[in-house]
Amino acid sequence: RRKLIRISICCWCGHVLPNMVAASVEAAAAVGAGLNEVFKYNRENFKYDREMRQKSELQILNFRLKQAGLWRNDVRDIIGMTEKKMDSYLLISTLQLGMCAGLFCEGRLEPGIPPWLLTLYVLSVGGAFIYLLMAVWFAMHASIVANCSSVRLLTQFVRLPIPTWEHIEDLRTYASSFESLPFSKMFRLPFFGSRAEVQTPEKRQQANDAGAGAAAAAVAAAA
């Protein structure tokens, strides 16, 4: 009996055990390959989401630039209306001022006119001359003030929203940021698990800081 038992154990060890080991190795290899594919899938999704987020924020920046350009054009149009109006007033007032000067020089009354009528004539022409002279002066002054106001608005208030270096850096996503994710996100199975969370500016800043810290640590370790 002992010999039979030994023979059966040897047969089992010689045939069954190698098959079990081979099956275990194959199963471990299959699990490792599956985990590798899941890791690559989630990493590609992460990179794709970051790329889409960067494109969307760049598009938002383009919209803001166009909106600011429209505002600047509105300022130019509104100020341009005032300048055109003042130019028209200046032209008409200058012509009428020349007519008043012509009345002073060439528009003399005939001799024998009563003094009171001559006085009224001189007062009327003189008042019109002074009024038109002030109109020319104010029109020129208003045109200059409108132009200065346009320059002040365009240079101090309605500026193009040029992004700063911090904003551009915030748009950037480090590839090492994927390493800061929990393992449940790195090895999430497709169509399973929680849905994608909405990335708030605070979370995005934390992820960027974590990625920047990891990159800096890697550079320091390499150095």
C-alpha positions, 0 to 999 in steps of 0.5 A: 500500500505504501508503495502504491501511495508513493507511486500515486503521489509521484504521478500526481506531482509529476503531472498535476502539479506542473499543470497547476503551476502553469495554470497559475502563471498563466492566470497571473499573467492574464491578470497583469495584462488586464491591469496593464490595459486598464491602467493604460486606458485610464491614463489615456482618458486622463490625458484626453480629458486634460487636453479637452479642458485646455482646449475649452479654456483656450476657447474661452480666452478667445471668446473673452478677447473677442468680447473685449474687442467688441467693447473697444469698438463700441467705445470707438464708435460712441466717441467717434459719434461725438467727434463727428458731431463736433466736426460738423458744428465746427464747420458750420460755426466757422462759416457763420463766423466768417459771415459775421466778420463780413457783416462787420467789414462789408455790411455797413449801413447807409448814412442817416440810419437812426443811432438806436438802430445802428446800436441794435445792429452792432449789438446783434452782429457782435453777440452773434460773433461772440456766440459763434466764436465760443461755439468754435472754441467749445467744439474744438475743446469737446473734440479734444476731450472726446479723443482723450476720453477714448484714449483713457478708456481704451488704455485704462478700463477696456483692456484686452484680457491678456492671460498672465503667466500664472493663468497659462501655468494653470492651464497646463497639466503635468503628466505626473498629476495622474500619479496623484490620483487614487488607485481606484481611479487608476484602475477603474474598470470601464462602465464601472465605478463613479462618474467623472467629477466636475473639476472646480478651480480649487481641485484643478489647482490642487492637482496642478500643485501636486503635479508640480511638486512631484515633478520638482521632486523628480528633478531634485532626485535626478540632480 
